[in-house]
């Protein structure tokens, strides 16, 4: 999962080179992202509007897997639910949705971030009480799947879809991730597998044991069957959150708060990653009142191309944010995609 640490790591790597500031057209490792985009033009969907005079739209209405980028819906729905963010829950209720080894260590990283004592990948005291606010933070900052699924059931699918629709993302797909991930090992639908995992103790134990075995389907093929949307859908949602048409801004602006520069008020962010897939969505609020939105969806990469992108994903994310900070970067992306 592409989380805060990946993006901040990329920012640190770029900042370490004096002439390569965040958002420049060449990453610190030497990757020319303009050339990369030109080479992978068919694999990329882009919608970028810097809020001033620059705009790029490339395959922006074509559907693409969303991965964890859809969790921005959950944050907005929770923020508008009226539920007290300080309401306490037991960690065991949150961890009942946890599938160890399937989230890139997002849940253990969440526990560490929140200062929750751990026993391996699990909370040491499952009866410890934590505020719901922490669950939302874990979902956005560390991309914790168990947090997203807990909120999925707490809020309900109708509320999630209503929030997405109000944010300009009609007919949003908001599956439970448990069932979706378990399809790597077990036949069945998302809803059926999620329900069995949560209610059938024998299946729950069998599923946890199965996670240590190789998947029964190819992960790259599986990733193509997961929930989908367009770059326009995701851009509309992030603009609605950034402008407070719908709530949730404080959650999306937590992860990249350390990257805010003079003249900027906040950077909203949620990305996601699956085999062959990378999703990135940014909003940039400025002191002059303008708001930029940058969404880049990468899909259908070969295993080798995905491995190479995964190794440099933090720098690629900074480049995509750079489209909102530097008109030259935006122009270069437009040229690379054949729109200049």
N, C-alpha and C positions, 0 to 999 in steps of 0.2 A: 504494500500500500504506500502511495506517495504521501508522506506526512510532512509536518513542520520541519522535522530534523533534516529530511532530504533537501528541502528548499533552502533552509538556512545554511546547510553545509555547502550547497552550491554557491550561495551568496558569499560565504567566507572564502571559498576558493577563488572566486572572481575578484573579490576585494583585495586578495593577497597580491595580485598583479597590479602595479601602479597605473598602468595605462589601460587596464581592462576593467572599467567600472561596471556595476550591475546594469544589464540591459544592452551592453555593447554587442556588436554583431558577431564577435568571435569569442568563444568560451575560453576559459583559462587553459583547458587541456588542449586547445588548438582546434576544436571542432568548429567548422564554419557552418553555423546553423542555417544561414541563407542557402548555401549549397545543399545542405541536408534536406531542407524543405523542397527545394527544386527537384531533387532526386526522388523524394517520396510524395510528390504532389498528389497522387491518387489516393494515398493513405491518410491524408490530412483534411480535416474540416476546420475552418477558421471563421470566427466572427470577431473583429476587433474594431472598436470605436474609441479613439483617444479622448473624446469629449470636447475636442476643439475642431480641428479641420481634417483629421485623418480617419479613414475608415477602410476596412478590408472585409470582404465577404467571399469566401471560397467554399463551395459545396456546403454552405451554411445550413441548408434545410435537409440535408441527407442524414438519415438515422445512423447512429453510431453507439456502441456500448458505452455506458456511463461510468461503470465501476463505482467507486466511492463518491464521485462527484455529486450523486443524487442526495447525499446526506445533508446538503444544504437545505433541502426541503424539511427534513426532520428538525433541524435547528430553528427554522422559521416557524414551523408549526408549534413547537414547544413554546417558543417565545410569545406566541399569540394565543396560547391555550388557556391562560388564566391560572395555570397550576403554579403554586409557589415554588420558585427555584430552590428554596431552602428546605423544602419538604424532604424528610429523611427516608431512605430506603436501606434495606440490608444488602450488603454486597453480594450475598448468595443469590438474591433475586436478579441482579445484573449478570452475575456469572453463570446463571442457569442457561444463558444464551451463548456461552463461550465455546468455540471449537478450536482447541489448542493446535498450534502449528499451521493454521490456515490464514493468519492475518499479518504475517511479517513482523511478529512480536508486538503488535499494536497494543494488545491488552496488558502484557507485562510492562510495556513502556508507559501506559496510562497509570498503572499502579505506582510506578516510580515517580512519575511527574506529580502525582497528587500526594505523595508521601505516605502511601498506604503500605504497611509491612506486607511482604510477600513470602510465600512458600513456593518457590519455583515460579511457575506462570500464574499461580492463583493467589488470592488474598490469604494471608496467614489466618485471619479471623473472619470467616464468611458472615458472621453476625454483626460485624462492625457496621455502624450506621454512617451513611454519607449523603450529602445533599444531591438532589437531582441535577443541580447546576454542574456538579462534577461529572456526571454521566454525559451531559451535553458537551462539556469541554473535552472530555476524552474522545468523544466521537469526532469532533471537528479537528482538534489539534493532533491527536495521534491516529485518527481514522479507525477507532476501535469498533469492529463489527458487532461485538456483543452489546455495546452501548446503543448502536443504531437499531438493533433488533429489539432491545428492551423498549426503546422509545416507539418503535413501530407498533408494538402491542399496547403500550400505555396510551398512545394518542389515537390509534386506529387508522386504518387505510382511508376511510372517507375524509377524515380531517387532513391527512397528508395530501390527498388529491385536491381538496378544496384550497389548501394553502398554495400548492403549486399553480393551480389555475388562476388564483388571484395574482400570483406573481408573473403571469404570462407564459406559463408552461402547461398547456392544456393536455389532458389525457396522460398525465405522468404515470409511468410504471414505478411502483414502490413495493417491490417484493421483499419478503423476509430473506435475509442473507443466509440464514441457517439452511433452509431448504435448497436454495440455489447452490451453495457450496457442497452440500451433501450429494447433489447429483453427480459430482465427480466420482463417487464411490457406490452410490445406490441408485437403482432405477426408481422413478416416481416423479411426481410434480413437486414444485417448490412448496406449495401449501401443504400437501400430504406429508412430505418429509419433515417440514418444520413442526407440524402438529404432532407427529409421532415422536420426534426428538424431545419435545417439551412435555408430553403426557404419558409416554410408554417407557417405563423404567428399563425394561429389557432392551428395547431398541436404542435407548439413550446410551446404555453401556456398550452395546454392540457397535454403535456408530463411533463412539470415542475410541474404541479399539481399532476400528477400521481406518481411522485417520493416519495411522502409522504405516499403512500399506500403500503401494502405488495406486493412483486412480485407475478406474476401469475405462475411462474415456480420455482422449487426448486433451490436455488443458487448453491448448490453443483453439481447438475446435469448440470446446465447452464455452470458452470466453465469448465466442461469437453469438452464443444463444442467450446471453444474459441481458438484463434490462437495458433499453436503448432510448435515445432521444436525439435531438439535433443541437448544433451549436447555437442556433437562435433560441431554442428553448432554454438552454442553460444561461445564455447571456441575458435573456429577459428576466429570469429569476434573480440573477445577481444584481441587475440594475434596480429591480424592485426592492431588494433588500438594502442596497446602498442608499437609495433615496428614501427609505423607510415607508415606501408604499405598503410593504408588509414588514413585520418585525424580524429580528434575528441578527441585526448588523453587529451587535457587540460580540456575538459568538464568532462570526466569520472574520472579524478583524483581530481576533486574539492571536492567531498563529504567527502572523507576520508583523506584529507590532514592532519587533526590533529592527525591521527594515524601513520603517517610515522615515522619509527624508524631509528636510526643510521645505515648507510650502505644501506638504501633504498632511492630510488629517487621518487617513486610515487606508489600509490595504485589506480588502476582503479576499478570502481565498478558500477554495476547496478543490482538491484534485482526487485522482484515483488511478489505480493501476491493476491490470490483470494481464495474463500472458498475451503478448502481442498488442496490448492496448495501454494507452496513457491518456488521461483526461486532465485538463488544466483549466481553471476558471478564476479570473481575478477581477476585482473592482478596485479602482483607485480614486479616492476622494481627495480633492485639493482645496486649499484654503480660498481659492478664487471662486469656489462654487461649482467648478466643473467636475464631472465624473467620467472616468474612462472604464471601459469593459473590454477584457481580452479573454477569449475562449479558444482553446486549441484542442481538438480531438484527434488522436492518432490511433489508427486501428489496422488490423489485418497485416501486421508486420510479420516477417519470417522470424524464426527463432534466433538467427544470427543478428538480424537488424534490431530485434527487441533487446537482446542481450547488450548490444552496443549502446542503445539509447538508455537502457536501465542503468548502465554504469555511469552515465553523465546526466541523469535526469534532473538533478538540482540545477546544473548550469542551463539546461534547456528551459527549465521553469523560469529562471531569471531572465533569459532571453525573451520569453513570452511576456513577462511583466514589463520588460524593456520596451515593448511596442507602445506602452502607455506613457513612457517617460521620455522617449527619444524619437522624434519624427523620422530620423534617418533609419532607425531599426524598423519602424512601421513601413517605410518606403521600400526597404530591402526585402521584407517579407512579401509585400505586394508584387515586387518584381520577380521574386523566386516562384511565386504561385501564378505568374503570368497575368497579373492584373495591373501592370504599370507600363 
